[in-house]
Amino acid sequence: MTEPAPNRAAMLVLAYLWPLALVPLLLSKDDHDVQWHAKQGLVLMGTELLLLFVLSVVVTLVAYLTWGLGLALSLLLYIPLWIGILVVHVVAILKALGGTRLEIPYVSEYAARF
């Protein structure tokens, strides 16, 4: 059994900080657990960016069609979405540091394919 790297905790944190997940993916090739978290972090980032893009299109269309409702809709949707993204990342980091995994439906399954 190999000894865990001294920077393992830092790599687990970086795995969930959007594009910084590339750092543990490229540098910790011998640690399977860090690799899994880095892959999940990258898939999670892609999912969140896709969700933000779709939300932006919807809010823009509503703004053009209703003039004033777009701003209210953006405030009602973007703030909870960003809070939710932050909560998911913090929980994933805490679980990773605790030695467990946060299984996110569809995201974890897709990340496990790589």
GIRA-V121386 format. One record per residue. RES is the residue in one small letter. SS is DSSP state (hx for helix, st for strand, lp for the rest). PHI is phi in whole degrees, 0 to 359 (NA if undefined). Layout:
BEGIN
<<RES	SS	PHI> <RES	SS	PHI>>
END
This chain:
BEGIN
<<m	lp	NA> <t	lp	274> <e	lp	282> <p	lp	295> <a	lp	296> <p	lp	293> <n	lp	260> <r	hx	299> <a	hx	297> <a	hx	295> <m	hx	294> <l	hx	293> <v	hx	291> <l	hx	297> <a	lp	298> <y	lp	246> <l	lp	250> <w	hx	45> <p	hx	292> <l	hx	292> <a	hx	294> <l	hx	293> <v	hx	298> <p	hx	293> <l	hx	296> <l	hx	269> <l	hx	262> <s	lp	249> <k	lp	291> <d	lp	272> <d	lp	257> <h	hx	299> <d	hx	293> <v	hx	296> <q	hx	300> <w	hx	298> <h	hx	294> <a	hx	295> <k	hx	295> <q	hx	295> <g	hx	298> <l	hx	290> <v	hx	294> <l	hx	297> <m	hx	299> <g	hx	299> <t	hx	296> <e	hx	293> <l	hx	295> <l	hx	296> <l	hx	297> <l	hx	295> <f	hx	295> <v	hx	298> <l	hx	298> <s	hx	297> <v	hx	295> <v	hx	297> <v	hx	295> <t	hx	295> <l	hx	297> <v	hx	296> <a	hx	297> <y	hx	292> <l	hx	278> <t	hx	241> <w	lp	64> <g	lp	261> <l	hx	286> <g	hx	298> <l	hx	294> <a	hx	297> <l	hx	296> <s	hx	295> <l	hx	293> <l	hx	287> <l	hx	257> <y	hx	290> <i	hx	298> <p	hx	296> <l	hx	296> <w	hx	293> <i	hx	295> <g	hx	297> <i	hx	298> <l	hx	298> <v	hx	296> <v	hx	298> <h	hx	293> <v	hx	295> <v	hx	297> <a	hx	297> <i	hx	295> <l	hx	296> <k	hx	293> <a	hx	296> <l	hx	292> <g	lp	277> <g	lp	92> <t	lp	242> <r	lp	238> <l	lp	268> <e	lp	275> <i	lp	261> <p	lp	306> <y	lp	70> <v	hx	293> <s	hx	294> <e	hx	294> <y	hx	291> <a	hx	294> <a	lp	289> <r	lp	290> <f	lp	273>>
END
